[in-house]
Amino acid sequence: MATLTIRQKLMSYLADADDSKVKAIYTLLKKEIQEEEGITLTDEQLSILDQEHDMHVSGKTKSYNRKEASQIIRGQKAF
């Protein structure tokens, strides 16, 4: 099977896969992904990011778009 076909199949699968499968695949590839991105986070930092993400998705925390964040930083908008 051609590499391009494999990539397309993986992207299609990941788009609809349940969270546990996506996390498992990421765990397998985490080191390579981080090296490619040039970012290295500790397991503790990743855990914090996962918690923050979960709170955002569940609606427990508020998020801001780029324009709103800029306004908050400049003191033009309260958060």
WOTA-V120718 format. One record per residue. N is the residue number from 1. SS is DSSP state (~ for helix, > for strand, _ for the rest). PHI is phi in whole degrees, 0 to 359 (999 if undefined). OMEGA is omega in degrees with one decimal (none if undefined). Layout:
n = {N;N}
ss = {SS;SS}
phi = {PHI;PHI}
omega = {OMEGA;OMEGA}
This chain:
n = {1;2;3;4;5;6;7;8;9;10;11;12;13;14;15;16;17;18;19;20;21;22;23;24;25;26;27;28;29;30;31;32;33;34;35;36;37;38;39;40;41;42;43;44;45;46;47;48;49;50;51;52;53;54;55;56;57;58;59;60;61;62;63;64;65;66;67;68;69;70;71;72;73;74;75;76;77;78;79}
ss = {_;_;~;~;~;~;~;~;~;~;~;~;~;~;~;~;_;_;~;~;~;~;~;~;~;~;~;~;~;~;~;~;~;~;~;~;~;_;_;_;_;_;~;~;~;~;~;~;~;~;~;~;~;~;~;~;~;~;_;_;_;_;_;_;_;~;~;~;~;~;~;~;~;_;_;_;_;_;_}
phi = {999;290;302;301;295;297;302;297;295;296;298;296;297;296;298;243;290;289;305;295;288;297;296;294;295;299;301;296;252;308;299;295;296;295;296;293;280;77;242;234;246;285;299;295;296;297;297;297;298;299;296;297;298;299;294;295;298;280;86;283;232;266;236;228;280;301;297;297;298;298;295;295;299;278;77;270;211;275;243}
omega = {-178.7;-179.1;179.0;178.7;178.8;178.4;-179.4;178.7;178.4;179.8;178.5;179.7;-176.8;-179.0;-175.9;-176.6;177.9;-173.1;-176.4;179.0;178.2;179.0;179.7;178.7;178.3;179.7;178.4;-173.5;-172.0;-176.1;179.9;179.4;-179.0;179.1;179.7;-180.0;-178.0;-178.8;176.2;178.1;176.5;176.3;178.5;178.5;177.6;178.3;178.6;178.3;177.5;178.9;179.4;178.7;179.8;178.4;178.1;-177.8;-178.7;179.1;-179.3;176.7;179.5;175.1;-176.4;174.1;-175.2;-179.1;179.3;179.6;178.2;179.1;178.4;-179.4;-179.2;179.9;-179.2;-177.3;175.9;176.6;none}
